[in-house]
Amino acid sequence: MYIDIQNCKKDHLSLLRTCPSRSRRRNISIRLDYSEILPTFEDKDKEMVQLLVDNCERWYSLQISDYHLEIHNVLRKAYGRIPNLTNLVLSRREPAGVTPIRVFEIAPKLRTVEIHGGFGLVLGFGNPSLISYKDYRRSGQRVNLDEHFTILQSCRNLQTFTKLSACRDCGSEVQNPPIFLPQLRHFHGSHKDLIKCMMTPNLESFHLDIFYPRDFADLNAPLNVRDFFIRTGYRGLSKLTLSNTVTSHILDIHPLVLALAVLQFRFAVWPEGYRDVEEDVFRSLFQKMTDVDEVGMSRVVANLREFSFMVHVHLDCRILCINEIFLEMVASRAKTLEKVEVVGSVPSGIWSAKRVSVLESLLKDGMDISLNGVRPWDFSGALNDSMIIDQRVIETCR
């Protein structure tokens, strides 16, 4: 049974009084959306939420958006009474003065959690089935990571973990021992304290996402990742994404990930003062990725199948490192590279006719090469800053 309650509709109460009682054996999926600002939280709204809580033993999935303090207070009554809840999504903001929500810390079947706003959740040993935790909040305030350490330490079946931030000043109040996570397959985050403590021998994808304003103190971010890879001894990592961060340390990372098949670079922020130096790093990386050994195999990430380089359109900057060295790297991997995707403003007329002819032959042979969502990439030089970029491509840069 699916129940969708929005504050702009008036016909929910009578349905809630009858439908749950008619279908007592069915689990309930709920979407509770109070995204419109109301002057008061009416009695009928409280009764609707109370009716849902009265049936909380049957909750299967729950999505809450922009809810009032009164909703928060009523939901507390479901504590310890949600044995069947499997999926949870918290969207947008919570009412002022609300501390992290505890009502879901005893939910034995809870498998997936997504948080898009608010003050977060208290989860832990009462959530043994949790396999996916994604916290997309990018708070500009200091973040205490202790609740996330608790999740990593207690939810041993966790396969996907995301913790984002827009604040450099975040950490844990205590010294945390190493956390062994044999089931973890996907990590997306930026916090060095988390990265330092994790032991994830079976990780398949790693996404370092630095979104806050950078300074020279951030130069060690890829260094932390390098040490993380050395400590864990990766052999199976197949996807690596670096967002809004690049230093010479990335040149040390790639020789450590022998099975890497997908390599992605994303820039939603790219300060002009750093760009020249960092583009030099990319030129060095492309050169290393071009080098081959005595039998013609690539020396770095020899198994690479997909490569992407994306700069968000709002940055309005010309990408100068996508030059002949880059094109030479692509051509040198013709036997293995299947997909190349570039998003951003690439100056026209920077490639020689010889190099263009080589890449055009790669297109004919089936390599998927695109610029700003346009396939195939037109190497004739008809590229400019006013190019219309597919909205899907823009979203992937964020």
C-alpha positions as CSV (number, residue, x, y, z in Angstrom):
1,M,0.0,0.0,0.0
2,Y,1.4,3.4,-1.0
3,I,0.3,6.6,0.9
4,D,1.3,10.0,-0.4
5,I,0.5,12.9,1.9
6,Q,1.1,16.5,0.8
7,N,0.1,19.6,2.7
8,C,-1.6,21.1,-0.3
9,K,-4.2,18.3,-0.4
10,K,-7.3,18.1,1.7
11,D,-8.6,14.5,1.3
12,H,-6.1,12.4,3.1
13,L,-7.7,12.1,6.6
14,S,-10.8,10.1,5.6
15,L,-8.7,7.7,3.5
16,L,-6.2,7.2,6.3
17,R,-9.1,6.4,8.7
18,T,-10.3,3.5,6.5
19,C,-7.6,2.2,4.1
20,P,-5.0,0.8,6.6
21,S,-7.7,-1.1,8.5
22,R,-9.0,-2.7,5.3
23,S,-5.5,-4.0,4.3
24,R,-4.0,-5.1,7.6
25,R,-1.7,-7.7,6.0
26,R,0.0,-5.3,3.6
27,N,3.1,-3.3,4.3
28,I,2.9,0.5,3.8
29,S,5.1,2.8,1.8
30,I,4.8,6.4,2.8
31,R,5.7,9.8,1.3
32,L,5.2,12.6,3.7
33,D,5.7,16.0,2.1
34,Y,5.2,19.3,4.0
35,S,7.4,21.4,1.8
36,E,5.0,24.3,1.7
37,I,5.2,26.7,4.7
38,L,2.0,26.7,6.7
39,P,1.0,29.3,9.3
40,T,-0.1,26.5,11.7
41,F,0.0,22.7,11.9
42,E,-3.6,21.9,12.0
43,D,-5.3,19.2,14.2
44,K,-6.1,17.2,11.1
45,D,-2.5,17.0,10.1
46,K,-1.5,15.8,13.6
47,E,-4.2,13.1,13.3
48,M,-2.9,12.0,9.9
49,V,0.6,11.6,11.2
50,Q,-0.7,9.8,14.3
51,L,-2.7,7.4,12.2
52,L,0.5,6.6,10.3
53,V,2.4,6.0,13.6
54,D,-0.4,3.8,14.8
55,N,0.5,1.5,11.9
56,C,4.3,1.9,12.1
57,E,4.8,-1.9,12.5
58,R,3.8,-2.1,8.8
59,W,6.0,0.6,7.5
60,Y,8.2,-0.7,4.6
61,S,9.5,2.5,3.1
62,L,9.3,6.1,4.4
63,Q,10.2,9.4,2.6
64,I,9.9,12.6,4.6
65,S,10.3,16.1,3.1
66,D,10.4,19.5,5.0
67,Y,8.4,18.4,8.0
68,H,7.2,20.5,10.9
69,L,8.3,20.1,14.6
70,E,4.9,18.6,15.4
71,I,5.6,15.8,12.9
72,H,9.0,15.2,14.4
73,N,7.4,14.9,17.9
74,V,4.7,12.4,16.8
75,L,7.2,10.3,14.9
76,R,9.1,9.7,18.1
77,K,6.3,7.4,19.2
78,A,7.4,4.9,16.6
79,Y,10.7,4.2,18.4
80,G,11.3,0.5,18.7
81,R,8.1,-0.3,16.7
82,I,9.3,-0.4,13.1
83,P,10.4,-4.0,12.5
84,N,9.7,-4.0,8.8
85,L,11.1,-0.6,7.7
86,T,13.5,-1.2,4.8
87,N,14.0,2.1,3.0
88,L,14.3,5.6,4.4
89,V,14.8,9.0,2.7
90,L,15.0,12.3,4.5
91,S,14.8,15.3,2.1
92,R,15.5,19.0,2.4
93,R,15.4,20.7,5.8
94,E,14.2,19.8,9.3
95,P,12.5,22.2,11.8
96,A,14.8,24.5,13.8
97,G,16.1,23.1,17.1
98,V,15.8,19.4,16.2
99,T,18.6,17.2,17.2
100,P,19.6,14.1,15.2
101,I,16.7,11.7,14.9
102,R,16.8,8.6,17.1
103,V,13.5,7.0,16.2
104,F,15.2,4.8,13.5
105,E,18.1,3.5,15.5
106,I,16.2,0.3,16.2
107,A,15.1,-0.9,12.8
108,P,16.4,-4.4,12.2
109,K,15.4,-4.7,8.5
110,L,16.5,-1.2,7.5
111,R,18.7,-1.6,4.4
112,T,19.0,1.8,2.6
113,V,19.2,5.3,4.0
114,E,19.4,8.6,2.1
115,I,19.8,12.0,3.7
116,H,19.5,15.2,1.7
117,G,19.1,17.7,4.5
118,G,18.6,18.3,8.2
119,F,20.5,17.2,11.3
120,G,20.9,13.5,10.5
121,L,20.1,10.2,12.1
122,V,21.3,8.1,15.0
123,L,22.0,4.6,13.6
124,G,24.1,1.8,14.9
125,F,23.8,-1.8,16.3
126,G,20.0,-1.7,16.0
127,N,20.4,-1.6,12.2
128,P,22.2,-4.9,11.3
129,S,20.7,-5.1,7.8
130,L,21.9,-1.7,6.6
131,I,23.8,-2.0,3.3
132,S,23.6,1.5,1.9
133,Y,24.0,4.8,3.7
134,K,24.2,8.0,1.7
135,D,24.4,11.4,3.4
136,Y,24.4,14.1,0.7
137,R,24.3,17.1,3.1
138,R,26.9,19.7,2.3
139,S,26.7,21.7,5.5
140,G,29.0,24.7,5.7
141,Q,29.2,24.3,9.5
142,R,31.6,22.0,11.4
143,V,30.5,18.4,11.2
144,N,31.0,15.9,14.0
145,L,31.8,12.6,12.4
146,D,31.2,10.5,15.5
147,E,27.7,9.3,14.4
148,H,29.3,8.2,11.1
149,F,32.0,6.3,12.8
150,T,29.3,4.5,14.8
151,I,27.6,3.5,11.6
152,L,30.8,2.1,10.1
153,Q,31.8,0.3,13.3
154,S,28.4,-1.3,13.9
155,C,26.8,-1.9,10.5
156,R,29.2,-4.7,9.3
157,N,27.1,-5.5,6.2
158,L,27.5,-2.0,4.8
159,Q,28.2,-2.0,1.0
160,T,27.8,1.6,0.1
161,F,28.8,4.6,2.2
162,T,28.5,8.3,1.3
163,K,29.3,11.3,3.5
164,L,29.7,14.7,1.9
165,S,30.5,18.1,3.3
166,A,31.1,21.7,2.3
167,C,33.2,22.4,5.4
168,R,36.9,21.7,5.9
169,D,36.6,21.8,9.7
170,C,35.2,18.4,10.5
171,G,36.3,15.4,12.4
172,S,35.8,13.1,15.4
173,E,35.9,14.0,19.1
174,V,37.7,10.8,19.9
175,Q,40.6,8.7,18.5
176,N,39.0,5.9,16.5
177,P,40.7,2.6,15.9
178,P,40.9,1.0,12.4
179,I,37.6,-0.2,11.1
180,F,37.6,-3.4,9.1
181,L,34.9,-3.3,6.4
182,P,35.1,-6.4,4.2
183,Q,31.7,-5.9,2.7
184,L,32.1,-2.2,1.7
185,R,32.2,-1.8,-2.1
186,H,31.6,1.9,-2.7
187,F,32.9,4.9,-0.9
188,H,32.1,8.6,-1.6
189,G,33.4,11.3,0.7
190,S,36.2,13.7,1.6
191,H,36.9,13.4,5.3
192,K,40.5,12.4,6.1
193,D,39.6,11.0,9.5
194,L,37.2,8.5,7.9
195,I,39.7,7.6,5.2
196,K,42.5,7.1,7.8
197,C,40.4,4.6,9.8
198,M,38.9,2.4,7.1
199,M,40.2,-0.9,6.0
200,T,38.3,-2.0,2.9
201,P,40.0,-4.8,1.0
202,N,37.1,-5.4,-1.4
203,L,36.4,-1.8,-2.4
204,E,35.3,-1.4,-6.0
205,S,34.7,2.3,-6.4
206,F,36.3,5.3,-4.6
207,H,35.1,8.9,-5.0
208,L,37.1,11.7,-3.3
209,D,34.9,14.8,-3.3
210,I,36.4,18.1,-2.1
211,F,33.6,20.7,-2.3
212,Y,34.6,23.3,0.2
213,P,36.8,26.3,-0.7
214,R,40.4,25.1,-1.1
215,D,43.7,26.5,0.1
216,F,47.2,25.0,0.3
217,A,46.2,22.9,3.3
218,D,44.2,20.8,0.9
219,L,47.2,19.7,-1.1
220,N,47.4,16.5,1.0
221,A,43.9,15.3,0.1
222,P,45.1,13.0,-2.7
223,L,48.1,12.1,-0.5
224,N,45.6,10.7,2.1
225,V,44.0,8.6,-0.6
226,R,47.4,7.3,-1.8
227,D,48.3,6.2,1.8
228,F,44.8,4.7,2.1
229,F,45.4,2.6,-1.0
230,I,48.9,1.6,0.1
231,R,47.6,0.6,3.5
232,T,44.8,-1.5,2.2
233,G,46.7,-3.1,-0.7
234,Y,44.0,-2.7,-3.4
235,R,43.8,-5.1,-6.3
236,G,40.2,-5.0,-7.2
237,L,39.3,-1.2,-7.3
238,S,37.7,-0.7,-10.7
239,K,36.4,2.9,-10.5
240,L,38.2,6.1,-9.2
241,T,36.6,9.5,-9.2
242,L,38.4,12.7,-8.0
243,S,36.1,15.8,-7.7
244,N,37.4,19.3,-7.3
245,T,40.9,18.2,-6.3
246,V,44.1,17.6,-8.1
247,T,47.8,17.7,-7.0
248,S,50.9,16.0,-8.0
249,H,50.0,13.2,-5.6
250,I,47.5,11.8,-8.1
251,L,50.5,10.8,-10.2
252,D,51.4,8.4,-7.3
253,I,47.9,7.0,-7.0
254,H,47.3,5.4,-10.4
255,P,50.2,2.9,-10.3
256,L,48.6,1.5,-7.2
257,V,45.2,0.6,-8.8
258,L,46.1,-2.1,-11.3
259,A,42.5,-3.2,-12.1
260,L,41.2,0.3,-12.6
261,A,38.7,0.4,-15.5
262,V,36.9,3.8,-15.0
263,L,38.8,7.0,-14.2
264,Q,36.8,10.2,-13.7
265,F,37.7,13.8,-12.9
266,R,35.0,16.3,-11.9
267,F,35.2,20.1,-11.3
268,A,32.2,22.0,-9.9
269,V,34.7,24.4,-8.4
270,W,38.1,25.2,-9.9
271,P,39.8,28.3,-8.5
272,E,41.6,30.3,-11.2
273,G,44.6,30.7,-9.0
274,Y,45.2,27.0,-9.0
275,R,44.2,26.1,-12.5
276,D,47.5,26.6,-14.4
277,V,49.5,24.5,-12.0
278,E,46.8,21.8,-11.8
279,E,46.5,21.6,-15.6
280,D,50.3,20.9,-15.7
281,V,49.6,18.0,-13.4
282,F,47.0,16.7,-15.8
283,R,49.5,17.1,-18.7
284,S,52.0,15.0,-16.7
285,L,49.3,12.4,-16.0
286,F,48.3,12.1,-19.6
287,Q,52.0,11.7,-20.5
288,K,52.4,8.9,-18.0
289,M,49.2,7.2,-19.3
290,T,50.7,7.3,-22.8
291,D,53.9,5.5,-21.9
292,V,54.1,1.8,-22.8
293,D,56.4,-1.0,-21.8
294,E,58.6,-3.1,-24.0
295,V,55.7,-5.3,-25.1
296,G,53.4,-2.3,-25.9
297,M,51.3,-2.4,-22.7
298,S,50.4,0.8,-20.9
299,R,52.5,1.3,-17.8
300,V,49.7,3.0,-15.8
301,V,46.1,1.8,-15.5
302,A,46.6,-0.7,-18.3
303,N,43.0,-2.0,-18.0
304,L,41.3,1.4,-18.4
305,R,38.1,1.2,-20.3
306,E,36.4,4.6,-19.6
307,F,37.9,8.1,-19.1
308,S,36.0,11.3,-18.4
309,F,37.0,14.9,-17.6
310,M,34.2,17.3,-16.7
311,V,34.2,21.0,-15.8
312,H,30.9,22.5,-14.8
313,V,29.6,24.9,-17.4
314,H,29.1,27.7,-14.9
315,L,32.8,28.0,-14.3
316,D,33.2,29.5,-17.8
317,C,36.9,28.5,-18.1
318,R,38.8,27.2,-21.1
319,I,40.4,23.8,-20.6
320,L,43.9,23.9,-22.0
321,C,45.1,20.5,-20.8
322,I,42.9,18.7,-23.3
323,N,45.6,19.1,-26.0
324,E,47.7,16.9,-28.2
325,I,49.2,15.1,-25.2
326,F,45.7,14.1,-24.2
327,L,44.8,13.0,-27.7
328,E,48.0,11.0,-27.9
329,M,47.1,9.2,-24.7
330,V,43.7,8.3,-26.1
331,A,45.2,7.0,-29.3
332,S,47.8,4.9,-27.4
333,R,45.0,3.0,-25.7
334,A,43.0,2.1,-28.8
335,K,43.0,-1.6,-27.9
336,T,41.4,-1.2,-24.5
337,L,39.8,2.3,-24.1
338,E,36.1,2.2,-25.0
339,K,34.7,5.5,-23.9
340,V,36.1,9.0,-23.6
341,E,33.9,11.9,-22.3
342,V,34.9,15.5,-22.0
343,V,32.6,18.3,-20.7
344,G,33.8,21.9,-20.8
345,S,35.1,24.6,-23.1
346,V,37.9,23.2,-25.2
347,P,39.7,25.7,-27.5
348,S,39.3,25.0,-31.2
349,G,42.1,24.4,-33.6
350,I,44.7,23.0,-31.1
351,W,45.2,19.6,-32.8
352,S,47.3,18.8,-35.8
353,A,45.7,17.4,-38.9
354,K,47.7,14.1,-38.4
355,R,46.4,13.7,-34.8
356,V,42.8,14.4,-35.9
357,S,43.0,11.8,-38.6
358,V,44.1,9.2,-36.0
359,L,41.2,10.0,-33.7
360,E,38.7,10.0,-36.5
361,S,39.8,6.5,-37.3
362,L,39.3,5.5,-33.7
363,L,35.7,6.8,-34.0
364,K,35.2,4.7,-37.1
365,D,36.5,1.7,-35.2
366,G,33.9,2.1,-32.5
367,M,35.5,4.1,-29.7
368,D,32.8,6.3,-28.0
369,I,34.3,9.8,-27.9
370,S,32.1,12.8,-26.9
371,L,32.4,16.5,-26.1
372,N,29.7,18.1,-24.1
373,G,27.3,15.3,-24.8
374,V,27.8,15.5,-28.6
375,R,28.7,12.2,-30.2
376,P,30.9,11.8,-32.1
377,W,33.4,14.5,-31.1
378,D,33.8,16.9,-34.0
379,F,37.5,17.5,-34.3
380,S,37.1,20.0,-37.1
381,G,37.5,22.9,-34.7
382,A,33.9,24.0,-34.6
383,L,33.9,24.3,-30.8
384,N,33.2,27.4,-28.7
385,D,32.2,28.5,-25.2
386,S,28.6,29.1,-26.2
387,M,28.0,25.4,-27.0
388,I,24.7,24.1,-25.6
389,I,25.5,21.3,-23.1
390,D,23.1,18.5,-22.4
391,Q,21.5,18.9,-19.0
392,R,22.3,15.4,-18.0
393,V,26.0,16.1,-18.6
394,I,25.8,19.2,-16.3
395,E,24.3,17.2,-13.5
396,T,27.1,14.6,-13.6
397,C,29.6,17.4,-12.8
398,R,28.1,18.3,-9.5
